[in-house]
Amino acid sequence: MANSIPICPLMSAGNEISIVCAQENCAWYMKNYKTCSVYLLAHNAVLDIKEKQNQKTPQ
């Protein structure tokens, strides 16, 4: 999947057709990570949820 075409999660939401990522031409694109900041936000949120679930004591 390294050669797959990146899809814009914001522009594609609610559309039947996926919109191709504009990369450097998009304000949400992070050049340092070579990915969309929306994906990074989602990834960090998942890690945060997992950490909170692991800290939760069983009742």
Secondary structure as UniProt FT lines:
FT   TURN            2..3
FT   HELIX           9..12
FT   TURN            13..14
FT   HELIX           23..25
FT   TURN            27..28
FT   STRAND          29..30
FT   TURN            31..34
FT   STRAND          35..36
FT   HELIX           37..55
//
